[in-house]
């Protein structure tokens, strides 16, 4: 679809004639790496069937995948966060007024939680669109990541009990802070599943799709106070 001047690429998975929502799918990466992300990188390929599953399950959604410019978070995440915000602007311009759900795996999950939980998460295209919630698939989150703007924001989280890269227990501090800040969190654990989403992959794909549906449904309901 389009390429950012630093090498990030936004790719369309589905383009319904009259979409009612948009979904941005973000792949994983590493804590530190300035290496450019390649087209056939395993982290990129891993999210293709996830995007397909979401497109098949939520037929009225325009689904996109973002290929980051670099593999790593690299301290403050400025490069990957910039890529995601650029992609949100591109989607907002293509689909004015549509709600956007961000789905991310691992590092992509951390990016998703940042863009939905910061003032920069909303598109700079103004009121044409907005990020309404996020789905984290084995998300890598740091206890100190921002939560201040998460009140009422729906977040679906899917994790595996055998994840050795981002153990479920390591995400609890941030999820607790997010819940305390008012985020509407829906969590699911897959028994025996690991970080790569290979074991029980059909369940990962279904739960990713269900997470999008959950987020979209949640914004139609008033948050509990």
N, C-alpha and C positions, 0 to 999 in steps of 0.2 A: 504493500500500500504506500508506505512512505519511509524515508530514511533520514534520521537526524544527522547533522554534519559531523558528529563525533563517532558515528558508526552504528548507533542503536537503530533497530528496525522494527516497525510495526506491521504486523501481518494479519489479514482478515481470515478468520476461520469460517464464519457464516455471515451472510448479508441478507436477512429477510427483507421483503419488500416494504413492510411497515413495522419496524421494530418498536417494541414498547420499553426496552431496556438495553443497556450495553454492558458487556463483561470484558474486563481486561485481565489476561492471564500472564503471570510473571513466573519465570523459572528460577531455579536455585543457583547457588554459586559458592563462594568461599569467603572466609573472613578477610583475607588479604591476597589480592592479585590484581595487577594492572594489565594482565593479558587480555587481548581482545576476545570476545565471545565468538566462536565459530558456529556456522550454520548447523553442523552435525555434532555439536558438543552433546554429551549424554544428558546434561542438565536441561538443554533445550529440547531434545527429542522426548524426554520423559513427560513433558507437559503437552505435547501434541495430542495424544489420546485423551488427556484430561479436557482439553479445549473441545475436541470432537464430542466427548460425552456430554459436556455442558450444552453444546449447540444442539445435540439430538434431544436432550431432555427439556431444554428451555427454548423451544422453537421460535419464540417471539423475540429472542435476544440476539443482538448483533455481537458476535464473539470475536475478540482480537487477542493475539499473542504479541508480547513485546520481547525482542531479543536485546538484552542489555549491551551497552558498549564495552564494558569490562566485566571480568568474572567476580571481582571482589567488592566487599563493603568498604574496606580501606579507611578505617578510622571513623569518619563522620558520614559516610554513605553519600557524599555529595554527587558523585557521578551517577550511581544507579537511581537515586532519588530524582535527580534532574531528568534522567531518561523517562522515569515513570510519569513525572508531571508533564513532560512534553507529550507523551502518549495520551494522557488524559485530555490535554488541550486539543490534540488531533481528533480524538473521538468526539469531544464536545462540539467541535466545529462541524464534524460530519453528521452528528445527530443532536441538533439543538434541543435542549429541554429534557433529554432522556436521563433517567437515573443511571449511574454507573456503579457496578459492583466490581471490586478488585479481588482477584483470586491469586494467591501466591504460595509457592512451595519453598520451604527452607529460607534462604536469603530473600527470595521473592515474597515470602510471608512477612518478613521484617519490613520490607519496603511497603507492602500493602498496609500494615498497621501504622506506619508513619504517615502515608498519604491520606489515610482516612482519619487519622488522629492529630492532624496539624492544620493550621490555617492555610497552608500551601496545598493541602489535599484537594480543595475545591479548584475547579478549573479557572485559570486566569481569563478564560473567555467570558467571565461574568456569570450571569444567571442562566446561560444557555444549558448548563448541565451541572451535575454535582455528584461527588462520590458519596453514596449513601451507606455503604457498609463493606465488609471484607470477609473473605474466607481464607483461613490459614491452614495449609496442609503441611504438617510437621514444621510449623513456623519457628524460625530462629528469632527469638525476641530477647532483648536484654532487660534486666529488672528496671533499669533507669530510663527506658524508652518512654516517649511522651504518652500521657493519658488524659491530659487536662481537658481536651475537647471531645471526649468520647461519650459524654452523657447522652443517652438515648440511641447511640449508634449500635446497630446489630452486627455482631461478629460471630461467625461460625468457625470452630476450630476442630480439626481432625488430626489425631496423633496415633502413633503405634506404641504398644507396650514394650517392643524390642528395639526401639530407636536408640542407637548408641551415639549418633552424631549430635542430635538435639534431644536428649532424654526428656520425657514428658515432665518430670519433676523440675527440670531447669526452667520451664516456662511458667511454673506456678506463681512465682513472685510478681511477674508482670501482669498475668491474667487476674490475680487478686487485686492489684492496683487498678487495673482497667475496670473491673467489676465495681470496686469501691467508688470509682469516678463516675459510675452510672452506665457503663457499656452494657449492652444486652447480649450476654455471651451464651452461646449454645455449643457445648463441648461433646465430642465423641471420641472414645478410645477404641482402636481396633486391636484386639488381642492377638499377639504374635507378629504384628506387622512392624517392619523396620522403616528406616528413614527414606530409602529409595523408592518406596511405594510399589515395589515389584511383587512382594508377597501380598495376596489378597487384593491385587490391583483392580479387579472389578468393583470391589467394595470401596476402594479409594475413589474411583471414578464416580460411582453412584453418590457417595457422600459429598464429593465436591459439587456435583450438580444439585443435590438436595440442599447444600449450604447456600447456593445462589438463590434457590427458591425461598429458603428460610429468611434470608436477608430481604428479599423483595417483599415477602409477606409481612415482615416485621415493620416495615416503614408505613404499611397501611393501618397498623394498629397503634394506639396510643401507648407510650411507655408507662410501666407501672411506677408509681411514686410511693 
